[in-house]
């Protein structure tokens, strides 16, 4: 149980500035995911927290106590930070058995032999690999090695567990299983977890909070569903969500307490309570609407909110069907639940919910209007 | 903003200082750097300086022109003597020409030979490849000076009174064939072609045969494919091996001395040895510097021109299947021709060499009345000839003291070298991209640039005097050991780096997080995992030291002789049977070590340096 505070962390490799003034607080018991494309600084941040990398600037507090203070060149040793790390490569020692791998840290702590045995068994049982304790790592499958690596990390009962892309070397099915496993582990152990991944599904499904990185900077820290519904700029909106969000160009104009938005889907007015705190330009300005593929339904019959579109291509996939449609020069990708067949160039009716749309200022790329779900969630 | 205005803080300074001093890794790096500079950079600089400082030996000569000259003055006397003196032609320019001639011909014969063989073995459907490959590789295991002994066993003429095999058959072997450039070039070709063979066959293996098949689908003929696809892809490897062969053959001593000195055919290396042993050592050092400049110049050229393009290796597929080029009806004639070539180039000379050890008179046939075991186990009183001054080698105390020296040098030298190699490998692999990693890598590479005999000259110049607390090491076993270890640093540390690169830093980091100290990590993670690499590095260095002649010859005194040197001087004293017997012992020792290392570690002899 640990609260981590990163304050103004700067890190360079030579002249390469890899972390720009990172400020992040990880509350006790959080499952914080550091998310971003490769090379964005998320693994470096994790390694800074672990003590394996030293930043050149900033302060880090663990439970309010200094673990890093660059102004004093003070860096607490990794082993004194009460944490453990699962490496992407697992980093299992190939010349030790599973048991010895897990027992290594306990032996260094000079735990009595009997207690070591109990603790190791306990950790192995928890990861359901008790029967492999005498094997060597290269005699195990990838998924089993993964479990050993996690068992090794939790055996020392760390207050903080760091996971560096632990699932990236597993196949798709094992990955889904391990996600469930990790989520349970987090609940059962109650430890704070920092989890690094470039896979947004992992981030969205497991975390209590996500820190989205971009080019060594933190670009958004939010709860998973808030991040999904209201990415704070166009790039984040594009990164989060699969299939990806649709962007539609439009014109916006602030008229008193209303934001008027015109685009190929129609003309919408949004009240002030949906707006973000961004400065709004005066007069008409370019905007971009963010529309998630599942926010538009194909309607059977014409109604108030329906507009006409032409099917470009349909992609049924069993549980869902993706449909590409054209509306007034814009191309939209829609996601429908269930199986449905659409002919090429068929005309369909789209039922839209304008309140759900995000609106971005095209010039600043910032979010200027929340999706209405957010408001509901808040109230 | 924050980074510009950091206040000065004693606490920060204290923490930074403690951090550096209490980290054992930093201390190891520091000590290694100091030792490397002392053992590699300093000797080179000191030798260079020596050549500009007047020594007592030449004082009177210099005083003839400059009466007030003192010992220790700056002087260009030595360089002038070597390069512009009356004897400059005999002392320098003729040996230089000889060295260049030898290096040039060795390169233009050995490289195409090795490359052609590599193509046949890797890319063609030649029958009997297994045996041919073995036949091609064995010569590489034989020390080059052993080859020159075998050459003498076959081609020696009556000069010196002990005829070789062909002379014994009644053929009159002229001096130009028995000794001198042709003999030297052929012996070195038979040694260095294997070098090209190893590099080019490695490169050929890495080429995905799909690249060639694509050419075939486009309708190219086999010759066209060879010329326009295969050859350009292996060209970097071919050029590289050409330059390595050139730089190595410029500085070779053993072969050139064994086959050249009898008719006073000098190369730079042998002339330099002459100067250091019997003339002005300082002039010899000047020659050593020139030799180093030439040898290292070619290697630098290699790095500058080819180094960057070597990245062709990335083309290599995963090996997978590779289709062979059909030689058609030429397969069997080529195989037979190769077989005969290998038999005559390798096995016949070796056979004659071995047989000579059983002969009473060389070149007098293998009749029962000319056969004896005297050369191996005879006592002095049973000597079958008048001119023999020694008992059989197994009764000769000189042999046993040399054997002991060889074994001790080989074992102690290779243990120390392999250990240092792992340590240096650890530093370079963990310091990748950091200044100290690069510095260690570059320092360690320097001995590679120097011909062995020139390297020995440097050590002689440095350690034959007292330096601070270190006494003069002249004539001691220590100096031989020291030179041997340092000369093998490049090779050992390369193998050590490869070993250490395989041990992912994450394995250490995982232990670090678990709370293991540096020493604990070294003991429980790094050393157990590096064991295999250490062993194969050890065995390869072991073999290389056992073969060594060029490096140690300058250090030899009666009490520090090794087998290779003993064989060399017996050969000089025209005792070919004894000399041969000793080379056979060395040969067996080396071959046995190869087989052992192959069985023990699967180590590839291709990694060993000739």
Interface residues (C-beta under 8 A of the other chain):
Chain A: X8 X10 X50 X51 X52 X56 X57 X71 X72 X73 X74 X75 X78 X79 X83 X84 X85 X87 X89 X91 X93 X94 X95 X104 X105 X108 X109 X152 X156
Chain B: X2 X3 X6 X7 X9 X11 X12 X13 X15 X16 X19 X504 X506 X507 X509 X510 X511 X512 X513 X514 X515 X516 X520 X524 X525 X528 X529
